Amino acid sequence: GQQLNQSPQSMFIQEGEDVSMNCTSSSIFNTWLWYKQDPGEGPVLLIALYKAGELTSNGRLTAQFGITRKDSFLNISASIPSDVGIYFCAISGNTPLVFGKGTRLSVIA
Amino acid sequence: DAGVIQSPRHEVTEMGQEVTLRCKPISGHDYLFWYRQTMMRGLELLIYFNNNVPIDDSGMPEDRFSAKMPNASFSTLKIQPSEPRDSAVYFCASKKGAGDSYNEQFFGPGTRLTVL
């Protein structure tokens, strides 16, 4: 089945720093999604991207759908302690979502 | 809206016992998904239903796993007999519709299963 390469696997950053993570796939997809999972909870959708080149923001979060339609990145600016969690990218075609392995973010106050 | 409801939140059982996990999707959603999350393998899709009908169960690891959706508001995932390697967090998710405009899946809080 389709696999996503998500990196980095984990990050330890200082509060206030910016964060960047990305995902790549070997195939072209029409939709990229970014989810966040808080500790002890299920993933929650942060941003959905539907067009190649699209750049979308949600507060301090910014995500882009790569021009090649094979990649996407997520940036978090000015990180705060509540940004802690696991961030997943996901792709969608005509089949259920395929999730990346996740980026585990730790924020040091 | 109450969101996706899962029960129990935590389950500890002994190897060989039957385990039943329960899910109530969001009202009006016609897709339901069961996932398993482990550190090693991440988030894996086990099975999904559309309008209560199982569509793809290729992710179900073994015959010990079975899932049912008797009606639009209830689904179960059963493991019989359970083994220690089944220890994981099991998520249920639901969504409405199909196509690019309906990709958001809403996840429940998960059931943390520990098999001793």
Boltz contact constraints between the chains, C-beta under 6 A:
constraints:
  - contact:
      token1: [A, 30]
      token2: [B, 100]
      max_distance: 6.0
  - contact:
      token1: [A, 31]
      token2: [B, 100]
      max_distance: 6.0
  - contact:
      token1: [A, 31]
      token2: [B, 103]
      max_distance: 6.0
  - contact:
      token1: [A, 41]
      token2: [B, 109]
      max_distance: 6.0
  - contact:
      token1: [A, 42]
      token2: [B, 91]
      max_distance: 6.0
  - contact:
      token1: [A, 42]
      token2: [B, 107]
      max_distance: 6.0
  - contact:
      token1: [A, 42]
      token2: [B, 108]
      max_distance: 6.0
  - contact:
      token1: [A, 42]
      token2: [B, 109]
      max_distance: 6.0
  - contact:
      token1: [A, 42]
      token2: [B, 110]
      max_distance: 6.0
  - contact:
      token1: [A, 43]
      token2: [B, 107]
      max_distance: 6.0
  - contact:
      token1: [A, 45]
      token2: [B, 104]
      max_distance: 6.0
  - contact:
      token1: [A, 50]
      token2: [B, 100]
      max_distance: 6.0
  - contact:
      token1: [A, 92]
      token2: [B, 103]
      max_distance: 6.0
  - contact:
      token1: [A, 96]
      token2: [B, 45]
      max_distance: 6.0
  - contact:
      token1: [A, 96]
      token2: [B, 48]
      max_distance: 6.0
  - contact:
      token1: [A, 99]
      token2: [B, 43]
      max_distance: 6.0
  - contact:
      token1: [A, 101]
      token2: [B, 42]
      max_distance: 6.0
